[in-house]
Amino acid sequence: MSPSFEQDAAVRIVLWHGYLLGGTGSNVYTRQLAREWTRSGHEVTVLCQEPHPERFDLGSARVKHPEVGGLLPVFVLDRYEGYEVKLLQDCSRAELERWIAANSDAVREELPADVVFCNHVLLGGAVGQATAAPYVVKAHGSELEYSMRGRPELERWGAEVLASARTTFVGSAHIREVLEQVCGHVDRVHEVPPGVDVEEWRPLPRNEALDALVAEAQQDAPNPDNVNERLPDDGNADRLRAFLAGDAPTIVYFGKLIPQKGVRVLLEAMQGLDARLVVVGFGPERGELEALASPTTLFTGPFEHRHLTKLLALAHACVVPSIFPEAFGMVAAEAAAAGCPPLVARHSGLAEVAEDLEAFYPPRLRHLTSFATGDAADLHAKLQELLALSEEDRSALSAAAREAAFERWSWASVAERLLDLSA
């Protein structure tokens, strides 16, 4: 523990996140930090827009829902029930100032605190600055790439809020470079990769996984005609049992269904491959992707971790085909922890995950961590090689992926390091 915090003393933390808690990315990041910090005996209050925090394991963290007047400034357009959703760069400064004021007022009600931890340079850094309390900022990358880059006013604003932050965290060397490109030189930057829950994401016996996955699907809320894209598809239990029956090789993708994620590249790579594909997620591209997919493809809608941990036990590989820069390969790290070899597009934060995996893989198999970005032919060839591995080699890759996740990305070590550096 940093000298600024007494060893084993409880620390009071305000964890600000402007969005929901479900899904992936910064939402997962927020809830995992809340859980790990409370497990360590710290007092945590999470400020977010999640309407159902009881659905998530936040440890003993308390959740507060700032009243923001219905506006939700985002980096990628999506649908959020009950909100007026606008891209951050499309909001007026007056709208943003009102939104920041509502959030900073809610943060100030929780002060004093030892740490005010704010997600995203904008608008998290601006919320932290408006509280007039010491704060730290976690740059996730999406705000930098999707909203701030190339927009001088937002770039200057980002530089201003980071200049007064106690510390800025980035998840990879790539995002550190992007931060400098967008905001200029930033002092007091620490690189701490995101974590993965190695207890939740763990290998399961393949012969038990399908029954367990079907049992989870049977617990899903009804979703007649799949009208709610944020819920798993209706009838998934029967569909999964039929689709995953037998021993045919299985490839998995999970993430948003938006152009930046490169799912089209994966669908092209699957052509002529003797394997079935499960596509998990929601987003505006779903209809077009379904039209492009082969008959050996199953779209399920979004899954929670309780589904995915079982699904990955049935998979021979998990593909992360993003064509846009990623702050970190969280999906790849989660798959690795589950013992499912990830195959990632080799760029940005994904390339750093591939390099970490290579350090644990047998030398002759290290090239199977990644493929050339946007290159469906290279992805096809790598998948073909993965599927042709002997059972012994497949087991070796699974064990190596799990070891890499445990050694490099466990949430307990990530949360401890973030707190040490926040003092």
C-alpha positions in Angstrom: 0.0 0.0 0.0 1.2 3.5 -0.8 2.6 5.4 2.3 -0.4 7.8 1.9 -2.7 5.0 3.0 -2.1 3.1 6.2 -1.5 -0.6 5.7 -4.8 -2.6 6.1 -6.8 0.6 6.8 -10.2 1.0 5.2 -10.2 3.6 2.4 -13.3 5.6 1.4 -13.7 5.6 -2.4 -16.2 7.4 -4.6 -16.3 5.5 -7.9 -17.9 7.6 -10.7 -19.2 6.1 -13.9 -21.6 7.9 -16.2 -23.2 4.9 -17.7 -24.8 1.5 -16.9 -23.2 -1.6 -15.4 -24.2 -4.3 -17.8 -22.4 -5.4 -21.0 -18.7 -5.0 -21.5 -15.8 -2.5 -21.3 -15.9 0.3 -18.8 -19.2 -1.0 -17.3 -17.5 -4.3 -16.3 -14.4 -2.4 -15.2 -16.5 -0.3 -12.8 -18.4 -3.2 -11.2 -15.3 -5.3 -10.8 -13.4 -2.6 -9.1 -16.3 -2.0 -6.7 -16.4 -5.7 -5.9 -12.6 -6.1 -5.4 -12.2 -2.9 -3.3 -15.1 -3.9 -1.0 -13.7 -7.4 -0.7 -10.5 -5.8 0.6 -12.5 -4.0 3.3 -12.8 -0.5 1.7 -15.9 1.6 1.7 -17.1 2.2 -1.9 -19.9 4.3 -3.3 -20.6 3.8 -7.1 -22.3 6.7 -8.9 -23.8 5.5 -12.2 -27.0 5.5 -14.4 -27.7 1.8 -13.9 -31.4 1.3 -13.1 -31.0 -2.2 -11.7 -27.7 -2.4 -9.7 -29.1 -5.3 -7.7 -28.5 -7.5 -10.7 -24.7 -7.2 -10.4 -22.2 -8.4 -7.9 -20.7 -5.1 -6.5 -19.6 -6.6 -3.2 -20.9 -4.4 -0.4 -20.6 -1.2 -2.5 -23.4 1.4 -2.2 -24.9 2.6 -5.5 -26.2 6.2 -6.1 -28.1 7.3 -9.2 -27.4 11.0 -10.1 -30.4 12.7 -11.6 -29.1 14.0 -15.0 -32.3 15.3 -16.6 -32.6 12.5 -19.1 -29.6 13.3 -21.2 -26.9 10.6 -21.8 -23.8 11.8 -23.7 -22.2 8.8 -25.3 -19.2 7.9 -27.6 -21.1 5.3 -29.8 -24.8 5.7 -30.5 -27.0 3.1 -28.9 -30.5 2.9 -27.4 -30.9 3.4 -23.7 -34.5 3.3 -22.4 -35.6 6.5 -20.7 -32.7 8.7 -22.0 -32.1 11.2 -24.7 -29.0 9.7 -26.2 -26.6 12.0 -28.0 -23.0 11.7 -29.1 -20.8 13.7 -26.7 -19.5 15.8 -29.6 -23.1 16.6 -30.7 -24.1 18.0 -27.3 -23.9 21.8 -26.7 -21.4 23.0 -24.1 -24.4 24.2 -22.0 -25.9 20.7 -22.1 -22.7 19.2 -21.0 -22.1 21.7 -18.2 -25.6 21.0 -16.8 -24.9 17.3 -17.0 -21.5 17.7 -15.3 -23.0 19.9 -12.6 -25.7 17.3 -11.8 -23.0 14.6 -11.4 -20.5 16.7 -9.5 -23.2 17.7 -7.1 -23.9 14.0 -6.5 -20.2 13.3 -5.9 -19.8 16.2 -3.5 -22.6 14.7 -1.4 -20.4 11.7 -0.8 -17.3 13.7 0.3 -15.0 13.6 2.1 -13.4 10.6 0.4 -9.8 9.3 0.2 -10.2 8.6 -3.6 -12.5 10.0 -6.2 -12.1 7.7 -9.2 -13.6 9.0 -12.4 -14.1 6.9 -15.6 -13.3 8.5 -19.0 -11.3 11.7 -19.6 -14.6 13.3 -20.8 -16.8 13.6 -19.1 -15.4 11.8 -16.0 -12.4 14.1 -15.7 -14.7 17.1 -16.0 -16.9 15.8 -13.2 -14.0 15.2 -11.0 -12.6 18.7 -11.6 -16.0 20.3 -10.9 -16.1 18.7 -7.4 -13.0 20.7 -6.4 -11.8 17.5 -4.6 -8.6 15.6 -5.5 -9.5 13.1 -8.2 -8.0 10.5 -10.5 -9.1 9.7 -14.1 -9.2 6.4 -16.0 -8.9 6.9 -19.7 -10.7 4.0 -21.4 -10.0 4.9 -25.0 -13.5 5.1 -26.4 -13.9 8.7 -25.5 -10.5 9.5 -27.0 -11.0 7.7 -30.3 -14.7 8.1 -31.0 -15.4 11.6 -29.6 -12.4 13.7 -28.8 -9.8 13.0 -31.5 -9.8 15.7 -34.2 -12.1 18.0 -32.2 -9.9 20.8 -30.9 -12.3 22.1 -28.3 -12.8 18.6 -26.7 -9.0 17.9 -27.0 -8.2 21.1 -25.1 -10.9 20.4 -22.5 -9.4 16.9 -22.0 -5.9 18.3 -21.5 -7.3 20.8 -18.9 -9.1 18.2 -16.8 -6.1 15.8 -16.8 -3.7 18.6 -15.8 -5.5 19.0 -12.5 -6.0 15.3 -11.9 -3.9 13.6 -9.2 -3.2 10.7 -11.5 -4.3 9.4 -14.9 -4.6 5.7 -15.6 -4.4 4.0 -19.0 -4.9 0.3 -19.7 -2.2 -0.2 -22.3 0.8 1.4 -24.0 -1.4 2.0 -27.0 -3.9 4.1 -25.1 -1.0 6.0 -23.5 0.1 7.0 -27.0 -3.5 7.9 -28.0 -3.8 10.0 -24.9 -0.7 12.0 -25.8 -1.9 12.4 -29.4 -5.3 13.7 -28.4 -4.5 15.7 -25.2 -0.8 16.5 -25.6 1.7 15.6 -23.0 0.1 14.4 -19.7 2.0 14.2 -16.4 1.5 11.5 -13.8 0.3 8.8 -16.2 0.3 5.1 -15.0 -0.3 2.1 -17.2 -2.4 -0.5 -15.4 -4.0 -3.2 -17.7 -7.7 -4.0 -16.9 -8.4 -7.2 -15.0 -10.4 -10.3 -15.5 -12.2 -12.3 -12.8 -10.2 -15.5 -12.8 -12.7 -17.1 -10.3 -15.7 -16.5 -12.6 -13.9 -17.1 -15.9 -12.4 -20.5 -15.4 -12.2 -23.8 -17.5 -15.2 -26.1 -17.2 -15.5 -29.8 -18.2 -16.7 -29.8 -21.8 -19.2 -32.6 -21.1 -21.0 -30.6 -18.4 -20.9 -27.2 -20.2 -23.8 -27.6 -22.6 -26.3 -28.7 -20.0 -25.1 -25.8 -17.7 -25.4 -23.3 -20.6 -29.0 -24.5 -21.4 -29.9 -24.3 -17.7 -28.7 -20.7 -17.7 -30.7 -19.8 -20.8 -33.8 -21.3 -19.2 -33.5 -18.7 -16.5 -33.5 -15.8 -18.9 -36.4 -13.3 -18.8 -39.0 -13.8 -21.6 -38.3 -11.7 -24.7 -41.2 -12.3 -27.1 -40.2 -11.7 -30.7 -36.9 -10.5 -29.4 -38.3 -7.0 -29.0 -35.7 -6.1 -26.3 -32.3 -6.2 -28.0 -30.6 -6.0 -24.6 -32.1 -9.3 -23.5 -31.0 -12.8 -24.8 -33.1 -14.1 -27.6 -36.3 -15.9 -26.7 -36.1 -19.6 -27.0 -32.3 -19.7 -26.6 -32.3 -22.8 -24.4 -33.7 -25.0 -27.2 -31.7 -23.3 -29.9 -28.4 -23.7 -28.1 -29.0 -27.3 -27.3 -29.8 -28.2 -30.9 -27.1 -26.0 -32.4 -24.3 -27.2 -30.1 -25.1 -30.8 -30.1 -22.3 -33.1 -31.3 -18.6 -32.5 -31.5 -18.3 -30.1 -34.4 -15.7 -27.4 -33.9 -17.1 -24.2 -32.5 -15.9 -20.6 -32.8 -17.3 -17.8 -30.5 -17.6 -14.1 -30.9 -19.0 -11.9 -28.1 -19.2 -8.1 -28.2 -21.2 -5.3 -29.8 -22.6 -5.7 -33.3 -21.2 -2.5 -34.7 -18.9 -1.9 -37.7 -15.9 -1.1 -35.6 -15.9 -4.6 -34.1 -15.1 -6.3 -37.4 -17.7 -9.1 -37.3 -17.9 -9.0 -41.1 -14.3 -10.0 -41.3 -15.0 -13.0 -39.1 -18.1 -14.0 -41.2 -16.0 -13.9 -44.3 -13.2 -15.9 -42.7 -15.7 -18.6 -41.7 -16.6 -19.4 -45.3 -15.4 -22.8 -46.3 -14.4 -23.6 -42.7 -15.7 -26.8 -41.2 -16.9 -25.2 -38.0 -19.9 -23.5 -36.5 -20.0 -20.0 -35.2 -21.9 -18.5 -32.2 -22.3 -14.7 -32.3 -23.2 -13.2 -29.0 -24.2 -9.5 -28.7 -26.5 -6.8 -29.8 -26.2 -3.7 -31.9 -27.5 -1.9 -35.1 -25.6 -4.2 -37.4 -27.3 -7.4 -36.3 -29.7 -7.7 -39.2 -27.1 -7.1 -41.9 -24.7 -9.6 -40.2 -27.4 -12.3 -40.0 -28.0 -11.8 -43.7 -24.3 -12.4 -44.5 -23.8 -15.3 -42.1 -23.7 -19.0 -43.2 -26.4 -21.4 -42.0 -23.8 -22.8 -39.5 -24.1 -19.5 -37.5 -26.2 -18.8 -34.4 -27.0 -15.3 -33.2 -28.1 -15.3 -29.6 -28.5 -11.7 -28.5 -26.5 -10.5 -25.5 -25.3 -12.9 -22.9 -24.2 -12.4 -19.3 -21.1 -13.8 -17.8 -23.1 -16.7 -16.4 -23.8 -17.8 -20.0 -20.4 -17.0 -21.5 -18.4 -19.0 -19.0 -20.3 -22.1 -20.1 -20.3 -21.3 -23.8 -16.5 -20.8 -23.9 -16.0 -24.3 -22.5 -17.6 -25.6 -25.7 -15.5 -23.4 -28.0 -12.2 -24.2 -29.8 -11.4 -20.5 -30.1 -12.8 -17.0 -29.3 -12.2 -14.4 -32.1 -11.7 -10.7 -31.5 -11.8 -9.2 -35.0 -12.0 -5.5 -34.2 -10.8 -3.2 -37.0 -10.8 0.0 -34.8 -8.3 0.6 -32.1 -9.1 -1.0 -28.7 -7.8 0.2 -25.4 -7.4 -3.4 -24.2 -8.6 -6.8 -25.2 -10.9 -7.5 -22.3 -12.9 -10.2 -24.3 -9.6 -11.9 -25.1 -8.5 -11.8 -21.5 -11.8 -13.3 -20.3 -11.6 -16.1 -22.9 -8.1 -16.9 -21.9 -9.1 -17.1 -18.2 -11.8 -19.6 -19.3 -9.1 -21.7 -21.1 -10.5 -20.8 -24.5 -7.6 -19.7 -26.8 -8.3 -16.1 -28.1 -7.4 -15.1 -31.6 -7.2 -11.4 -31.9 -6.6 -8.7 -34.6 -3.0 -7.6 -34.1 -3.3 -3.9 -33.4 -3.5 -1.4 -30.5 -4.3 -2.9 -27.1 -5.2 -6.2 -28.7 -1.6 -6.6 -29.9 -0.4 -6.2 -26.3 -2.7 -9.0 -25.1 -1.4 -11.2 -27.9 2.2 -10.5 -26.8 1.3 -11.4 -23.2 -0.2 -14.7 -24.4 2.8 -15.4 -26.5 5.0 -15.3 -23.5 3.1 -18.3 -22.1 2.4 -20.3 -25.3 4.7 -23.0 -26.6 7.1 -21.3 -29.0 5.8 -23.3 -32.1 2.2 -22.2 -31.4 2.8 -18.5 -30.6 1.7 -17.3 -34.0 -1.9 -18.5 -33.2 -2.6 -15.6 -30.8 -3.3 -13.1 -33.6 -4.0 -12.4 -37.3 -3.5 -9.4 -39.5 -6.2 -6.7 -38.9 -9.1 -6.9 -41.4 -7.5 -9.8 -43.2 -10.2 -12.5 -43.5 -7.8 -14.9 -45.4 -5.2 -14.8 -42.6 -8.0 -15.3 -40.0 -9.3 -18.2 -42.0 -5.8 -19.8 -42.1 -5.2 -19.3 -38.4 -8.6 -20.8 -37.5 -8.0 -23.7 -39.8 -4.7 -24.4 -38.0 -6.2 -24.0 -34.6 -9.0 -26.5 -35.4 -6.4 -29.0 -36.8 -4.4 -29.1 -33.5 -4.0 -32.4 -31.7 -5.9 -32.8 -28.4 -2.5 -32.5 -26.6 -1.7 -29.2 -28.3 -5.2 -27.9 -27.7 -4.9 -28.7 -24.0 -1.5 -27.0 -23.9 -2.9 -23.8 -25.4 -5.8 -23.8 -23.0 -3.6 -24.2 -20.0 -1.2 -21.5 -21.2 -4.0 -19.1 -21.9 -5.4 -19.6 -18.4 -1.9 -19.2 -16.8 -1.4 -15.9 -18.7 -4.8 -14.5 -17.5 -4.0 -15.5 -13.9 -0.5 -14.0 -13.9 -1.2 -10.8 -15.9 -4.8 -9.8 -15.4 -6.4 -10.9 -12.2 -8.7 -8.2 -10.8 -7.4 -8.5 -7.3 -3.9 -7.4 -8.3 -5.3 -4.7 -10.7 -7.5 -3.1 -8.0 -4.7 -3.1 -5.4 -2.3 -1.4 -7.8 -4.9 1.2 -8.8 -5.5 2.1 -5.2 -1.8 2.2 -4.4 -1.2 4.7 -7.3 -4.3 6.8 -6.5 -2.9 7.9 -3.1 
